[in-house]
Amino acid sequence: AGPDLDKVLNYMFLDQMVPMRGMQQLFYNDREIQITRETSVGQTFVTGPNTDIVARVRAYFPPTGNWQPGETAVMTLWDSPAKKTRLGSAKVEYDDRSWHYNQMEWDLEAPVKPNTSYYFEIPYAGDGDGKGGRVGVMNDTSACKEGQGYVNGVASDFDVCFQLHGRRAPNRVGNLKKMFARLDLDRPEF
């Protein structure tokens, strides 16, 4: 019981994303923008009607020889591109990196409001050569509904290839009731 059970019962769901290639869950991408000390990539998006928590953001971020020990892939969620309020942040260290279909995942668990615009940014962090990984983008600003890609905080001509996984507001008793409602408690094994 406790926070871990609450997360299991309040499961993640796919909220927002750019188009992907069918069942393979591979991102389409037109080009890649390298993260450097001088270059960060960001994206605005609008949460769905049931999203109270941004649980995870997954982005096209393929393995590259530029990413070296001492460098970190950071994902920060902000209230807007003006970055007045930081809502959550997660990082993937070079030593902890792993890829599944050229995707990187950041677990944020950041509280948000439904149907509200937010902004995430991926800057360079670390003490390496100043060149981090590359973020895949689509050369189409309509790929993400009500979204916009950014380079160094300036609106650009693309959308970041990403998926956003949300959670509903925590409701321990309600979620337990939903879980047990799925079970046939009259079965002998229960």
C-alpha positions as CSV (number, residue, x, y, z in Angstrom):
1,A,0.0,0.0,0.0
2,G,1.0,3.6,-0.4
3,P,2.5,5.7,-3.3
4,D,3.6,2.7,-5.4
5,L,0.2,1.0,-5.2
6,D,-1.4,4.4,-6.0
7,K,0.7,4.6,-9.2
8,V,-0.3,1.1,-10.3
9,L,-4.0,1.8,-9.7
10,N,-3.8,5.2,-11.4
11,Y,-2.2,3.9,-14.5
12,M,-0.7,6.0,-17.3
13,F,-2.4,6.7,-20.5
14,L,-1.2,8.2,-23.8
15,D,-2.3,11.8,-23.8
16,Q,-0.6,13.8,-26.6
17,M,1.8,12.8,-29.4
18,V,3.0,13.4,-32.9
19,P,2.1,10.8,-35.5
20,M,3.8,7.5,-35.2
21,R,4.3,4.5,-37.5
22,G,1.5,2.1,-36.6
23,M,2.0,-0.8,-34.2
24,Q,5.8,-0.5,-34.2
25,Q,5.5,2.7,-32.1
26,L,8.3,4.3,-34.1
27,F,8.4,8.1,-34.6
28,Y,8.3,9.6,-38.0
29,N,11.0,12.3,-38.2
30,D,12.1,14.7,-40.9
31,R,15.3,15.8,-39.3
32,E,17.3,15.9,-36.0
33,I,18.5,18.9,-34.0
34,Q,21.5,18.5,-31.9
35,I,21.4,19.7,-28.3
36,T,24.5,21.7,-27.5
37,R,25.6,24.2,-24.8
38,E,24.1,26.9,-27.0
39,T,21.1,25.0,-28.4
40,S,18.1,23.7,-26.5
41,V,14.9,22.3,-28.1
42,G,11.4,22.7,-26.7
43,Q,7.7,22.0,-27.5
44,T,4.4,23.4,-26.4
45,F,1.4,21.1,-26.1
46,V,-2.1,21.1,-24.5
47,T,-3.0,18.5,-22.0
48,G,-6.1,16.4,-22.6
49,P,-9.3,16.6,-20.7
50,N,-8.4,13.9,-18.2
51,T,-4.8,14.7,-17.6
52,D,-3.9,15.9,-14.0
53,I,-0.4,14.6,-14.0
54,V,2.3,14.5,-16.7
55,A,3.8,11.1,-15.8
56,R,6.3,10.6,-18.6
57,V,7.5,12.3,-21.8
58,R,9.1,10.2,-24.5
59,A,11.0,11.8,-27.4
60,Y,12.8,10.8,-30.5
61,F,16.4,10.9,-29.2
62,P,18.6,8.3,-31.0
63,P,21.9,7.0,-29.8
64,T,24.8,9.2,-31.0
65,G,28.6,9.2,-30.6
66,N,28.4,12.9,-29.5
67,W,26.8,11.9,-26.2
68,Q,29.7,11.2,-23.8
69,P,30.4,10.4,-20.1
70,G,29.6,13.4,-17.9
71,E,26.7,14.5,-20.1
72,T,23.1,14.4,-19.3
73,A,19.8,14.5,-21.2
74,V,17.5,16.7,-19.2
75,M,13.7,17.2,-19.7
76,T,12.1,20.1,-17.8
77,L,8.4,20.9,-17.8
78,W,7.4,24.6,-17.6
79,D,4.2,26.5,-17.5
80,S,5.0,28.2,-20.8
81,P,8.0,29.1,-23.1
82,A,8.5,32.1,-20.8
83,K,9.6,29.5,-18.1
84,K,8.1,31.4,-15.1
85,T,7.2,28.2,-13.2
86,R,9.1,24.9,-13.3
87,L,6.6,22.1,-12.9
88,G,9.0,19.1,-13.0
89,S,12.3,17.8,-14.3
90,A,14.0,14.5,-14.9
91,K,17.4,13.6,-16.3
92,V,19.0,10.6,-18.0
93,E,22.7,10.3,-17.2
94,Y,25.1,9.0,-19.9
95,D,25.8,5.9,-17.8
96,D,22.0,5.2,-17.4
97,R,21.1,5.7,-21.0
98,S,19.1,3.1,-23.0
99,W,17.0,3.3,-26.1
100,H,14.0,1.5,-27.4
101,Y,13.3,2.4,-31.1
102,N,15.4,5.6,-30.8
103,Q,13.3,6.9,-27.9
104,M,14.4,8.4,-24.6
105,E,12.0,8.5,-21.6
106,W,11.9,11.0,-18.8
107,D,9.5,10.3,-15.8
108,L,8.3,13.6,-14.5
109,E,5.1,12.9,-12.3
110,A,4.4,16.7,-12.5
111,P,0.9,18.0,-11.5
112,V,-0.8,19.9,-14.3
113,K,-4.4,21.0,-15.2
114,P,-6.5,19.4,-18.0
115,N,-6.9,21.3,-21.3
116,T,-4.0,23.6,-20.5
117,S,-1.0,24.7,-22.5
118,Y,2.5,23.7,-21.2
119,Y,6.1,23.7,-22.5
120,F,8.9,21.1,-22.2
121,E,12.5,21.8,-23.0
122,I,15.6,19.6,-23.5
123,P,18.8,21.5,-22.9
124,Y,22.4,20.3,-22.8
125,A,23.8,19.6,-19.3
126,G,27.1,18.3,-18.2
127,D,30.8,18.9,-18.6
128,G,31.6,17.0,-21.8
129,D,32.4,18.4,-25.2
130,G,29.3,20.6,-25.3
131,K,27.4,18.4,-27.8
132,G,24.7,16.1,-26.6
133,G,22.1,13.9,-28.3
134,R,19.9,14.8,-31.2
135,V,16.1,15.4,-30.9
136,G,13.9,14.3,-33.9
137,V,11.4,16.8,-35.3
138,M,8.8,17.0,-38.0
139,N,8.9,19.9,-40.4
140,D,5.2,20.6,-39.8
141,T,3.8,22.7,-37.0
142,S,0.4,20.9,-37.3
143,A,1.8,17.5,-36.3
144,C,1.1,18.3,-32.6
145,K,-2.4,19.6,-32.1
146,E,-2.1,23.1,-30.6
147,G,1.6,22.7,-30.2
148,Q,4.8,24.5,-31.4
149,G,8.4,23.6,-31.5
150,Y,11.1,25.9,-30.2
151,V,14.9,26.4,-30.5
152,N,16.5,28.4,-27.7
153,G,13.0,29.6,-26.6
154,V,12.1,30.9,-30.1
155,A,9.2,29.5,-32.0
156,S,10.4,27.4,-35.0
157,D,9.0,25.6,-38.1
158,F,8.7,22.1,-36.6
159,D,7.1,19.9,-33.9
160,V,9.2,17.7,-31.7
161,C,8.6,14.0,-32.1
162,F,7.2,13.1,-28.6
163,Q,4.6,11.2,-26.6
164,L,3.2,12.5,-23.4
165,H,1.7,10.0,-20.9
166,G,-0.7,11.3,-18.3
167,R,-2.5,10.2,-15.2
168,R,-5.8,11.3,-13.7
169,A,-6.0,13.0,-10.3
170,P,-5.1,10.6,-7.5
171,N,-8.2,8.9,-6.0
172,R,-7.1,5.9,-3.9
173,V,-10.6,4.7,-2.8
174,G,-12.1,5.3,-6.3
175,N,-9.2,3.5,-8.0
176,L,-9.5,0.6,-5.6
177,K,-13.2,0.3,-6.3
178,K,-12.6,0.4,-10.1
179,M,-9.9,-2.4,-9.8
180,F,-12.1,-4.7,-7.7
181,A,-15.2,-4.0,-9.9
182,R,-13.2,-5.7,-12.7
183,L,-12.9,-8.9,-10.6
184,D,-15.6,-11.6,-10.2
185,L,-15.4,-11.9,-6.4
186,D,-17.8,-14.9,-6.5
187,R,-15.2,-17.1,-8.1
188,P,-13.9,-19.8,-5.7
189,E,-10.2,-18.7,-6.2
190,F,-11.1,-15.3,-4.8
